[in-house]
């Protein structure tokens, strides 16, 4: 849950990790002019393009960036978009009622919960789901309710507004997109919101956002939180991440590998087995 006690416990763990292995100066985002951070190419890559591998050989990136083939999002990808939209909209809705209109927190939560089906439709619009089916509509409403409860509890416990969601940062100094969007910033902590289970790619993605934030703001971002929403959208769990040297180096390597593949237009080939989760599986051309 998004409680102050839970966050404080996670931060204590991250403090210990940082003390044992502090971030090297050369891996701070504000050193973007120098190796290894200085980008070799300027393809304005997204953090997800760098960090997340739907395909073991990265051919999904080749198909999209070099061949120019787009794919329809998979069902898990659509639900991931819904989770992000619900996280953002629920925070804004509560801030509007509580801070803007002066509504009591408990009453604001109750009002939004009772209107969850309608707000769920707005979630789907924000997520870019043009023709949702009944299951997706129920999922959007369920995730929205869960997020409203979480934000309401946070406000009651801390007397503070929800976190800053959908924070935009310019990643171009690092060869990344000029309009990266961080899911949330919370007291100097980078937050990534995901649908489903844990992935080892999450810390790498957090490192990408941390580097971009450091390059622009010239202040350290050493801690991350991954908020994972379960399969039916009824509950969430939080995993703390220390954005240390290993995570930063992994992101830089992945960025350079992705950019080199695009620049060389070298087809990495299909993997031995195509993952079911890859949205490019139906449209990935054979050599």
N, C-alpha and C positions, 0 to 999 in steps of 0.2 A: 504493500500500500504506500501511497505518497504521504507518509507521515514524517514529521520532523525527527522522531526517534529513530525510524528506519534509516533515513538519510544520514543522520549523525553517526549511526553505527557503521554504515558503509564508508563514510568519510574517514573515520578513525582507522579503518583497515587500509584505506588508500594512503593516508599519512605515513603509515609504517612502511608501505611499499616504496614510497618516494624517498624516505629517509635512507633506505637500504640501497637504492639504485637511482640517484638523481639524474635528471635529464641533462645530457651533454649540450653545451652551448651551440655546437655546430648543428644540432638537430632542432633548434628553436626556429619557428617560422619567420622571425624577423631577420634571419640570416639568409633570406631567399636569393640574394645576389651571389652567394658563394656555394660551391659544391659541399655536400651532395644535393642541397635543396634547389639550386639553380636549374630550371627546366631546360631540357635540350630542345624541346619543340613547344609550340603554342597551339595545341589542338583544343584548348578549353574543355578538358575532360570533366565529367561529373565525378563526384566521389564514388558514387555507386558503380560507375563504369570501371573505376580503378580497383575498388576493394572487393566487389562481389563477383564471384565466378559462377555463373550458371553452367558454363561449359568448362570442363577441365583444361581444354587447350586454348580457351579464350576466343574460340571461333565466333561466339555470339557478338563480340565486339567487332571482329573483322567483318562479319556479315552486315552489321548495322553501319559502321563507320566507313568501310572501304567499298562494299558492294551497294550500300544505300538501301538495303532491304529492311523494312520495318515489320514487326511482328505484333500480333494481337496479344494483349496481356493475358497471362494465365489466370486461373481462378485465385490461387494464392496471391498473385500480384494485385488483383483487384481488391482483395480483402486487405492487403497491406495499405493500399491507397485509402481505403475506408477508415482504417485505424488512424492513419495520420490526420485525415480530415476531421474525424471525431475528436481527437486529442486537441486540435487547434480550435475547432468551433465551440466545444464545450467550455474551454477556458475563456474565450471571448464572450460567450453568452452570459456566463456568470459575472464577469467583470462589468458587462453592460448593465446588468440588473443591480448588482451590489454597489459598485462604485459609481455608475452613471445615474441610476434611478433611485438609489438609496434603499433598495429592498433588503429586508432581513435575509441573512444567508440561508437559514432553514426554509423560509418561504420561497426564496429564489430557487433552491434546489428542488423543492416540491413542484414548483411551477414548470421547471424544465423537464423533470421526470414525467410529469403528466402529458407533456407535449412532445415526448421522445419520438413518436412515430413521425410527426411532421418534421421535427428537427433532423430525423434520420434521412428524410428525403433531401434536405439541404446538404447533409453530409455526402450523400451520393452525388449530388451536383458538384460539390467541391472536389470530389474524388475523380470526377470525369467519367462516371459510370452512366452512360447515356440511356441504356435500356435494362435496368436492373430487374431481376426476377424476384419472386416473393422471398426466397431464402436470403438474398443479399439485403433486401429491405429490412427483414427481421434482424439480420446481423448488424446493420448500421444502427438501428435503434438500440440494440442491446449494448453495443460498444459505447454509444453516446451516453446511455444511462450510467454505465460503469464509470466513465470519465467524469460525468457530472458529480457523482458521489465522491470520487477521489478528490476533485478540486474543491468541492464543498467542505470535505473533511480537512483539507489543507488550510483553507481560509479560517475555519473555526479554530483550528489548533494553533496556527502561527500568527493570526491576525494580519496576514500578508496576502497580497493578490496572487493569482496563479503565475506560473513562470512565463517568461517571454517565449512565445512559440513562433515557429516559422521565421527565425532570425536570418536575414539575408546578409551574406558576406561575399566579398569579391575575392575569388581564388586565382585571378589571372597572374598574380606575381609568382605563383607556383606552377603555372601552366594549366590551371584548372579553370572551370567556368567562372565567368564574371558574376554569376548570380547563383551561387551555392545557397542552399537553404538548410540551416541547422534546425532540427526538429524543435529544440528548446535550449535555452540557457537558464541555468538556475544557480545563482550565487557563484559564478565562475566555473560551473560544471557543465560540460557539453552533454546533451541528452539526445539519445537516438531511440526512436519508438519503432518497434518491429512487431510484425504478426508472426506468431508461431514460435518455434523452438530456438534455442541458442545456436549461434553459428560462430566459428572461429574468425569469420570475416568481420564481425562487428567491431572488435578493437582496432582493426586496420582502418575501417571507415571513420571511427572516432578520431584516430590520429590525423586523417586527412582534414577533418573539420578543425581540429585543434591547430594544425599548422597554418591553415588559412586565417583563422582568427588571430593567431600570434603575428602573422605577417601584416595584418591590417591594424590591429590594436596595440601591438608591441607590449603585450602583457601575457604572462604564462597561462596556459590552459593544460593542466596536468591530469585532471580527473574527468571521467566520463561515467554516465549511467545509461544502461540499456534497459528500457521498459518493454517487456514482452507481453503481448496480449495473447491469450490462449485460443485454441481452435474455434470455440463457439462464441468468443468475445465476452465471456461472463466474468473473467478475472484476469489479473495481471501480476507479474512478478518483476523484481528489479535486480539487476546484476551490476555491481560496481566494476569499473575498469580503470586501472592506472595506465595513462597514456605515456608510457615510458620509451626508452631508447629502442627496444625491440619492435614495438608497434609502429613507431615513426619510421624506422628503417624499412620495415615491411611495406609500408605505404609508398615510400619513395621508390623502392625497387619495382613495385607493381605499377606505379605511374610511368616510370621509365620504360618498362617492358611494353606497356600498352601503347605509349607514344611511338616507340620504335617499330612496333608491328604496323601501326597506321602509316607511318612515314615510309616504310619499305614496301607496303602493300603485299606483305608476305603472308600467304594463306597458311595458317597453322594446322589445317586439316581437321577432320572430324575425330573425336575421341573414339576409343574402342567401343564405348557404350555411352549413348546419349542420355543424359539425365531426363527423367520425366518432367522435372520442374522447368526445364529450359523453354522459354516462350518461342524460340527460334526453331525448335525441332521440326515443325511442319513446313517451314519455308527455307531451311538451311540447304543450299544447293550442294550437290556432290561435285567433286572435282571432275 
